[in-house]
Every structure is written in structure tokens, then in C-alpha cells.
Amino acid sequence: MTSARGREPSGKRDVNAPDAHGDALAPDRPARPADLPGVDRLLRLPDAAALVAEYGHALVADGARDMLGRLRDRARAGALQSAGVSDAALLAGLADAVRSRLEPAIRPVLNLTGIVVHSNLGRAPLPEAAMRQLASVGARPCTLEYDLDEGRRGERDEAVEALLCRLTGAEAAIVVNNNAAAVLLVVAALAGGRETIVSRGELVEIGGSFRIPDIVGASGSRLVEVGTTNRTHPHDYESAIGAHSALLLKVHPSNYRIEGFVASVPETTLAAIARRHGLPLACDLGSGALVDLSRWHLPREPLPGDMLAAGCDLVTISGDKLLGGPQAGIVVGVKALVDRLRTHPLKRALRVGKLSLAALEATLRCYQQPDLLVQQLPVLRLLTRPAEEIRALADTLRPELATALGSGWIVSTVALDGHIGSGALPVARLPSWGLAIAPAQAASGRQVEILAAELRRLPEPVLGRIVGHRLLLDLRCLEDPDALRRLLPAIGAIDLPGRASGTTGAIDLAP
Ligand SMILES: *Cc1c(COP(=O)(O)O)cnc(C)c1O
């Protein structure tokens, strides 16, 4: 289904539809299951031998079994024409099936959604330096846990720990699989079997089923809720602290805001309460900016260093949100507590792999050159891209896209509101520009949905967002206009409702 992406008009790339490749001479009658050959006979055809030579017997035979099974089902249902069982049709279907099995399912897309750090699209695009590190250590042995000076086993997190301490002012740091794992480890190590105290205003759910009450429960700690949804006061914490209390947890309400009659306890006050009772205070900061974004006229997110300075003992952040690196969970803070996490059995279970660690180290090294950060760190580069530059890009691409789409569509340059994404600064808007695509004839049903689906099927899928009867393509994250230009021939070939038939054939689709 995927192998012919972009090379054929839509609706004709289903590998189950070899009728599309059919022999024009075959009479058009329903095929019976018995008309289909067995795997062995199919593979003995000369062209099948060529496929076997190229891709190996196991893959081709498996693809053939799969395809024939599905065609047999269709024949049984009376939904297969005899043209579909011709040798030519079967071989074409088999070649498609084999190639599509080799195509990665995880592949690049053009993120024109307007959401820069998009959790469903892999969050932060990695810096060049991180990509170089991945390529260099991925295929070769590396010093992941090896101390070259001593010639013996070393510590996995050591290199990034030093960088994180310098960047946040922390005494110690560790890295685990993601921030959810970081919170899990903090609560398990510091409050397993005892109580974790959290404000009711901070019992958040982050996308992908991260919920503070569930994480605390899964850590083996008992959640003690204090305050109310909108207001929590110092005395709420004070009166909840008892003999079984082990941890105060403050959670950054990343992805929502409560406005109006609200009160929460600032970290400095909470830290004083924690200290008075001899309890640690941990803060789940979530998005994890390591530099003050207001330097670039973006809204300021609290930094881990601010939280430590305010008296938090541990702070957890994600590696792939505003930090701009790979998926990872980072804990920074007081050495004695970080050491307890380091030796907890869950640390081993949640540890981060060499690829993530290498990419994280390279990303953190970018922060050593703050003046270059906005160029080197894609997340920051995209977030700070001037609206005027995006507008100019939209103006340039507009006529090209309009030509490719043809007269059935109207393409206009529009001002848009983007988002940072991944729970960072949920109410902050990123003023942006993009292209709005609308059907030229007043809405005939689902045209825009059909167009959006076709754009998702391009060789490099294009993801926008539908608002009303328009498909909006926010160009903030399109740094290379040629990435879209390369797709214009395939866009021109899409078999869209409203497109005069015959135009598709006029465009040369040769790759
Ligand atoms: C995003 C987020 C998490 C989850 O982090 P992952 O790295 O996705 O596991 C946890 N807490 C907060 C406050 C967040 O914003």
C-alpha cells in the first residue's frame, strides 16, 4: 500500500488491487479462488525469480503468501476481477508488497501543523551536532560506560552529568528514559511505601496517559492531595504532613492554565515548609528550557536552575521538549538525593541507551555556546523564526502550490497562530504565516479532508490542520522550501475531486 507512494494517482496504489495493473485483454469477470496460483507456481515465473534474486527468497515468498491469501479472501467475497489474477497483475502486486515491507514505517514528514514541538511527530528535531554523534557512535563501540583514564568500567551518565550541573547549577544529575520515568524514579526512591504530598491544582495529566496520581501510585507511594483545584495554601501542606510523609512534589501545570480566583504555594515557601519538616521537595518541571526564552522575546518558562535556587531539592525535565534534544528524562539536584536515585533498582530499568545519551550530550554541548544556540538548536531556531521571514516564504510558495493544485483550489497567504507544543506554554501563541487551501467551488462535502488525506500520502507526507473548510499549512517549520517544491509534481498528480480529468497525465512523475 505504501510502495507506490506518489508515483500513481490516488486510489490505485492498494497492493490488494492488482486489477490496476491488469491485462487489458483479459475478460472482465469475477475471479474464483481457484484461479489464483499457489506460492510455488507464482515464484517460478521468470519475473518472480528476478525479485527473489534482488530481495531474497524468504521475503518474496512471505510477501507472496500474504498477497495470495488476501486475494483469495477477496475472490471468495466476489470482489476480485479475473484481470486481477493475471500473471502480470500478480507480479506487479508482489513487487509492490515486497518493496513496501522494506520501507520504514517511521519516516520523515513535513510538519506544517504550526506546533513546533509535536509529541506525535517525534518532538524536537535534533541539532546537527547530535546527528553527527549518532552516526559516529551508533555503528561503533564507544565509551558509554568506560573510563579511558583508568582503563576500567565508568559511569554511564558521567559526561552529561557534568554538563547538566554546569548548565543548571545543580550538584548532581542523572538521566533516564523520559521525564515520566524521572518522576517515577524520584517518587519510588524517595517516597516508596510512604506518602507523597501534591496540590490538587497540580494533579495533571500530560498527553499519552502520564497522570501524576497514577505515577505516584505506580511508584509504590501513597498520594496525599492537598488544597483545591484552584487554590492551595501553605497551611494545606503543613496540616497534611505527618509521620508517614516522605516527599513534597510540585508539578508544573505544563499544558493548561487556571485563571481567576487562584492561589498556589511558591517554591520558596514550599521549600521552607519541606525543610522545617525534614522532607525533600521535588519539582516536575516538564518542558525543561535550559535558557531564558525571554531573551528571544518568547514567554519565559521557569528554568531548573531557578527551581533549585528557590530551594527545590530535585528537578525533573524532558530532554525532547524545549531543551531540544532526544527523548530523555533528566533529574538535577542535591547530590545525596541524586545518589539515592542512582542506586535504586528502577534506575537500571529506566536507564537511557547509548544513542539517546550521545545525542543528549551533543545537544547539551550546544548550550556551551549561547550565542550560537539559536542557530544550532532547531527547536530554538524554529521558535524564534521571524514572522516576516515566514510570510515571505508563504508568498513565494503560494503561486507554485496553486499551480500544482490546479483551478479547483484557491491558495492564499494567511496569518496564523502556532504553538510551541508538548505542554510548553499552552496559552502562548506563536504568530506565524502559512498557506490556506480552500476549494474554489463552495464546499461540496469532504473535499478538504480528501485533500489532507492525499497530502499525507505523498512521498514525504505533508501534515497541516483543517479549520472550517480550509486546510492550513503553517510554514514556520518548513526551513527548506525545496522540501515542499520536490512534492509539487506529486501534488499535481493527485486525483482530486474538482480537478479536470486529463491534467494528471500531463505531468511527468518520473522520480
Ligand atoms: C511532558 C511532561 C511530562 C512527561 O515527560 P515525558 O518526557 O514525555 O515522559 C511530565 N511532567 C510534565 C509537567 C510534563 O510537561
The ligand as an SDF file (V2000), in Angstrom:
LIG
                    3D

 15 15  0  0  0  0  0  0  0  0999 V2000
    5.8600   16.4030   29.3680 C   0  0  0  0  0  0  0  0  0  0  0  0
    5.7400   16.3000   30.8270 C   0  0  0  0  0  0  0  0  0  0  0  0
    5.9360   15.0820   31.4630 C   0  0  0  0  0  0  0  0  0  0  0  0
    6.2460   13.8270   30.7060 C   0  0  0  0  0  0  0  0  0  0  0  0
    7.5140   13.9060   30.1320 O   0  0  0  0  0  0  0  0  0  0  0  0
    7.9970   12.8190   29.0530 P   0  0  0  0  0  0  0  0  0  0  0  0
    9.4060   13.2170   28.7560 O   0  0  0  0  0  0  0  0  0  0  0  0
    7.0670   12.9220   27.9110 O   0  0  0  0  0  0  0  0  0  0  0  0
    7.9170   11.4860   29.7100 O   0  0  0  0  0  0  0  0  0  0  0  0
    5.8280   15.0410   32.8330 C   0  0  0  0  0  0  0  0  0  0  0  0
    5.5200   16.1390   33.5400 N   0  0  0  0  0  0  0  0  0  0  0  0
    5.3070   17.3360   32.9600 C   0  0  0  0  0  0  0  0  0  0  0  0
    4.9660   18.5060   33.8150 C   0  0  0  0  0  0  0  0  0  0  0  0
    5.4230   17.4610   31.5800 C   0  0  0  0  0  0  0  0  0  0  0  0
    5.2260   18.6360   30.9890 O   0  0  0  0  0  0  0  0  0  0  0  0
  1  2  1  0
  2  3  1  0
  2 14  2  0
  3  4  1  0
  3 10  2  0
  4  5  1  0
  5  6  1  0
  6  7  2  0
  6  8  1  0
  6  9  1  0
 10 11  1  0
 11 12  2  0
 12 13  1  0
 12 14  1  0
 14 15  1  0
M  END
$$$$
